[in-house]
């Protein structure tokens, strides 16, 4: 909601309002590629360079599925991405709550689609 308000202000007062992107904002831009149809985090032609993070060795997608007894789905791929590569274990539940607050559908598919829309310049709303 704050993003929408800031964009409106910037459009109304382009000479006075300047939007800056922070690290977490820019980091989410990769979701446009990683949430694309047919993309899986363990089938990347170039293995993830960041196999180690500040917490030590990063858990791979297959191990994540096994540990949590999850099926391989686009939603579990998103869950792994935000938890294990973005360091945001509560991001999906937070996004779901925001969609509900806005009166929008909040199923797993809706939440996943909303992440794709966050980085899609042609989307109606952020």
C-alpha positions in Angstrom: 0.0 0.0 0.0 2.8 2.4 0.8 4.4 1.7 -2.6 1.2 2.6 -4.4 0.9 5.9 -2.4 4.6 6.8 -3.2 4.2 6.0 -6.9 1.1 8.2 -7.0 3.0 11.1 -5.3 6.0 10.6 -7.7 3.7 10.8 -10.7 1.9 13.9 -9.4 5.1 15.7 -8.4 7.9 14.3 -10.5 10.1 17.4 -9.9 9.8 17.0 -6.1 9.5 13.2 -5.4 12.4 10.8 -6.2 12.0 7.1 -5.5 15.1 5.1 -4.4 15.3 1.3 -4.5 16.9 -0.4 -1.5 18.7 -3.7 -1.4 15.6 -5.8 -0.5 13.6 -4.1 -3.3 16.3 -4.7 -5.9 16.8 -8.3 -4.6 13.1 -9.0 -5.4 13.6 -8.1 -9.1 15.0 -11.6 -9.7 11.6 -13.0 -9.0 10.5 -12.1 -12.5 12.9 -14.7 -13.9 12.7 -17.2 -11.1 8.9 -17.4 -11.0 8.7 -17.8 -14.8 6.8 -20.8 -16.0 8.9 -23.9 -16.1 11.7 -22.4 -13.9 12.9 -24.5 -10.9 15.6 -23.5 -8.5 17.5 -26.7 -8.9 17.4 -26.8 -12.7 19.3 -23.6 -13.3 21.9 -24.0 -16.1 24.2 -21.9 -13.9 24.4 -23.2 -10.3 23.7 -20.7 -7.6 26.9 -18.8 -7.0 25.8 -18.0 -3.4 25.9 -21.5 -2.0 27.2 -20.0 1.3 25.6 -17.1 3.2 26.3 -15.4 6.4 24.6 -18.3 8.2 26.8 -20.9 6.6 26.1 -23.3 3.8 22.7 -22.7 2.2 20.2 -25.5 2.1 19.5 -26.8 -1.4 15.9 -27.1 -2.8 15.8 -30.9 -2.7 16.9 -31.0 0.9 14.4 -28.3 1.8 11.6 -30.4 0.3 12.7 -33.5 2.1 13.1 -31.7 5.5 9.6 -30.2 5.3 8.0 -33.2 3.6 6.8 -31.0 0.8 5.9 -31.7 -2.8 7.8 -30.0 -5.7 5.4 -27.2 -6.7 5.8 -23.6 -7.9 4.7 -22.5 -4.4 7.3 -24.6 -2.6 9.9 -23.2 -5.0 8.8 -19.6 -4.0 8.9 -20.6 -0.3 12.5 -21.9 -0.7 13.5 -18.8 -2.6 12.3 -16.3 0.0 13.3 -18.4 3.0 16.7 -19.7 1.9 18.0 -17.2 -0.6 16.4 -13.9 0.6 16.5 -14.5 4.3 12.8 -13.7 4.7 11.0 -16.7 6.3 7.8 -14.8 7.0 7.5 -13.0 3.7 4.8 -15.3 2.2 2.6 -15.1 5.3 3.1 -11.3 5.4 2.1 -11.0 1.8 -0.9 -13.2 2.2 -2.1 -11.1 5.1 -1.6 -7.9 3.1 -3.7 -9.4 0.2 -6.4 -10.3 2.6 -6.3 -6.7 4.1 -6.7 -5.3 0.6 -9.7 -7.6 0.0 -7.9 -9.6 -2.7 -7.8 -13.4 -3.0 -5.0 -14.9 -1.0 -4.7 -18.6 -2.1 -1.2 -20.0 -2.6 -1.6 -19.3 -6.4 -2.7 -15.7 -5.7 0.2 -15.1 -3.3 2.7 -16.5 -5.8 1.1 -14.4 -8.6 1.3 -11.3 -6.5 5.0 -11.7 -6.1 5.4 -11.9 -9.9 3.2 -8.7 -10.2 5.4 -6.9 -7.7 8.2 -6.8 -10.3 6.0 -6.6 -13.4 6.0 -3.1 -14.8 2.8 -3.8 -16.7 0.9 -5.1 -13.7 -2.2 -3.1 -12.6 -1.1 -2.8 -8.9 2.1 -3.5 -7.0 
